Amino acid sequence: MMDLICLHFAGGNKYSFYPLEEFLDKNINLITLELPGRGKRFHEPLLTDIHLIVDDLFEQLKQNVSRPYAIFGHSMGAILTYLLAHKIEENDFQRPIHLFVSGCKPPKIRREAPFYHDLPKDEFVNKIRDMGGCPEEILGNDELMALFEPSLRADFKTIETFTYEKKDLLKMRLTVFIGNKDKVSWEDAKAWGEESIHPIDVKEFEGNHFFIFQHKQEITALFKYYINTKNLLNNY
């Protein structure tokens, strides 16, 4: 039995990846970490300092890890996966057997203005709508948006103000998932390879930014392959 630690995308919460759970191999246990200001932690202050967020995730990770595990992060979660992996290595904590990053340019590619987090409300909602993944029942409902908008803006600010710092190469294996209609190109995806000592794999799917939910069976099959099969090899 192995654990798959999931880090959610902007505006997400610990339930964001539950649609994948029913397709997971029976030997893979889904664990979703949650940031302050949402879900069961709704009453905690939202964070926009990415290093404080990673510290929080690391503390959650330490409480959840008791056997071999992998980490999966989509969009904002991919950058958090990258930083959390470095935090793990810096603290000599048990390494994940694999990292999966999805729907995100590599950390060295700077996010450029205009930024979503400071757009007027109507423009902000339209940008979220264009990305897909957020139900129209929420986007078109002022009361629901009043609940979700603060965490969305906080998460976008977190990523859009992130500053890349060159670090030692990760000693973990890495697979990148991208959608062919998303803003992350094949060349962007391959550039993730500059962050690990191991050769990386890139898997492209039909779809926009939230392609992972259009290809749940294929994505979870790849989790099984890399976690249960390929990583029987020594990861170090």
Buried (B, 14 or more C-beta within 10 A) or exposed (E): EBBBBBBBBBBBBBEBBEEBBEBBBEEBBBBBBBBBBBBEBEEEEBBBEBEEBBBBBBEBBEEBBEEBBBBBBBBBBBBBBBBBBBBBBEEEEEBBBBBBBBBBBBBEEEBEEEEBBEBEEEEBBEBBEEBBBBEEEBBEEEEEBEEBBBBBBBBBBBBBEBEEEEBEEBEBBBBBBBBEEBEBEEEBBBBBBEBBEBEBBBBBBEBBBBBBBBBBEBBBBBBBBBBBEBBEEEBE
